[in-house]
Amino acid sequence: MARRPLEPTGLPLVDGLPALERPTIENYCGASAEYIRGATALGPKKAKAAQIRLSNALGEVTLADLRAQGIALPEAIAGEREVGGGLRSVQADVSEMTPRDGLTLAIEIKPVHLAVGRAIWNRFGDVRTFAVNLHLKFPFAVVGGILTLPTTERIRSGNDEDWKSTTHLVTRAVGRFMRAGGRATEGDASHQMEGIAVVAFDRETGNIEPDLPPPGSGLRWEEFIAAMAEVYDARFGDI
């Protein structure tokens, strides 16, 4: 059954995402920032439509950037796919299933648009559970998690102009996020991921923060993509 088209949100960058031939992480962050700035004026249906467009775009960005690293990923898709894990079935946002190897790639996207302080640890717990569940059944699978978040959030004062910084939350979490990634071999702990990305951006400009997380942490977008591609190539690349 064909899906019903999403209704327009009135946010030009968000509504324009599906028309982009090759969306980038910068396009995604710009549209996410637009959504955050305008979220209080959207009704529930438009807010949901915006969130779906953003998640779909980030899935497409992820898959395109992985392929740009030189790995073909011939069976991969960007979009929700149900995968039966060792504990329960889950929805992977980017994934590949092959007849020979089964699940080879699975990535969960967990954006944090609003209420960052309350959501960041829940989202982090979600991606850790996602990794455990899939690695129990598919120990060779290359599993990743993506968290995106703004560097400011609204203060719950009823005034849209009141904002506070969230950078201290990311700074405090960097060490834990780093330990969650770096699963180099199929024998490593199942709760670890082959890669984890934390993309922090400015809500006004949509620009990605240049030093948060810090370069070399393994958490920046380009580091995440490179790590995932390297592990995938080592396990499933042509011999």
N, C-alpha and C positions, 0 to 999 in steps of 0.2 A: 504494500500500500504506500503510495507516495505521501511524503510529509507535507503538511499544510505550510504554505510560505509564511515566513515570519513577518509580522507587521512592522512598518517603519517606526523608528524610535524618535525621529526628529533630531538625532545627533549625527551630523554629516560624516564624521570620521568612522563612527561605528557602523552606520548604514552602508558606507562605501567599502567596507572590508571584503564582502563577497565578490566584488567586481575587480579586485586587484589580481592581476595575473600571477604575480609572485610576491605575496606579502612578506614583510620582514619583521623582525622583532621590534624595530623602531616604529613601524606602522601599528603593531599591536599595542605598544606602550602609549603611543599618542592617542589611540582610540580609547584605551582604558582610562587614561587621564581625563578625557572628555566625558566618559561615563561617570566617573567619580564626581566631577564638578557638577554634573547635571542630574545626579541620581535622585535628589530629593524632589525634583519636579516631575519625575516619571511615575506613572502608575505601575501596579504589579505586572501587568501584561507586557508593557514596554520595557520594564526593567529586565524581565525574563528574556525577552527577545534580544536585548543588548548583551546579556550574559552569554546566551547561546552563540551569537555572532562572534563574540570575543573568544570564547573557547574553541570554536571551529577554526578561527583564523590562527590561533596559536598552535593548534594541531598541524595545520598546513605549513606554518613557518618551521616547526620542528622537523617535520619530515623532509621538507625541501633543504633545510640546512644540513641535515644528516647526509642526504644524497650528495650535497655539494662537497662533502668530504671524500667522495670517491667510492662510496659503498652503494651498490645498486638498490638494495632493499626491494626486490621485484614483487614481493607479495605483501608489502606493507600498505597500510591504509591510515589516513588521518580521519578520525571519527570514531564514535563509540562502538566498541566490539565487546560482546560478552565473552569472558574467558573463565573457564572453570579452574580454580586454583586448588591448593591442597586443603583449604578449609572451607571455602565457599566460592561462588561465582562473583566476579567483579567486572566492572566496565573499564576497559583500557581506552585511553583517548588517542593514543598512537600505538599501533601494534603490527606485528607480522606473525603469521602462522604459515608454516610450510609443511608439505607432505612428509618430507624427510626428517625434519628436526622438531616438528611441533611448534610451540611458542618460541620464537627467537628474539622478539623485541616487544617490550610493553612499557609505556610511559603514562603516568598519571599526571594530569594538569590540575593544580589546586590554586586558582587565583584568590587573592585576598583583596577585595576592593574597598570594603567598609569595615569599621570596627576591628581594625588591625590587631590591637592589643588583645582582644578576646579570641581572635580567630587563628593567629599565626601558629600557636602550639597545637591546636586541633588539626589544622591542615598538615602540620609536620607529622603528627601521629598517624594521620590517614595514609601518607605515602610510605611510612615505615611498615604499617600493617599490609599495605598493598604489596610491598617487596617480600615480606615473609610469606604471605599467602601464595604468591606465584613461584617463588624459589623452592618452596617445599615440593611442588609438583614438577617444576621445570627448572632444575638447578643450573642449567646452562643458559637460560634466558637472560638477555641484557635488559635490566629493569631500571627505570629512572623515574624521578619525580621533579616536577617544576612548580615552584611557588613564585608568584608575582605579587608585588605589593607597592603601594605608594609610600613616600617618605613622610607624609603627613596624613592625619585623619581628623574628621570633624569632632569637636568637643560636643558632648551631648547637652547642649545648652539651649537648643531650639533656634540658634542663630547660625545660618549657613556660613557666616564669615568667620566663625571661631574654629581654629584649627590648632593642632598640636603635632609635634614631631614624633615620628615612629622610628627614627634611625637608631635610637638606643636599643630598641627591641631587636633589630636585626644584628646590631653589633654584639649584643649579649648572646644571640643564638648562633653566631657564626661557627664557633667551636663545635657545637653539637651537630650542626648541619654537616660540617666537614667530616666528622666521624661517621655520619650516616652513609656517606658515599665511599668511593674507592674500592669497591668489591672487584678485585682483579681476576680471581679465578672462581670456578664453580665450587671449589671446596671451602671458600670463605663463608662467613656467617650469613645465614639466609635473611636476616633483618637488614643487612646492608644493601645499598643500591650500587649499581655500576656507575651511576652519576646522579647528581642532584644539582639543580639550578635554582638560584635565588635572584630574581630580577627586581631590583628596586628602582623606582622612577619618580620623577617630580610630577606632582599632580597638575601644576600650571603649564609646564612646557611639554610634558610627556617624555622628556629626555631621561635616558638611563643614567643612574648615578655612576660616576667614573671610578669611585673608590669604595663602594658599598655594594656587595661584599668586596673585600680588598683583592686586587689581582694576585694570583698565585694561590688563592684559597681553594681553587677547583670548583667554586660555586658560580663564577661568572658565566654568562651565556656561552661565550665562545669556548671556555674551558670545558663546560658541560658537553657541548656538541662534540668537541674533539675527543673527550674521554669515551663517550658512548660509541663513537665511530671506531675508535681504536680497539676497544674490547670486542665489538661486534665483528670487526674484520679478523681479529685473532681467532674467534670461535667459529665463525661461519663463512669467512671469506673463501674465495676460490683457492684451492691448493695447486 
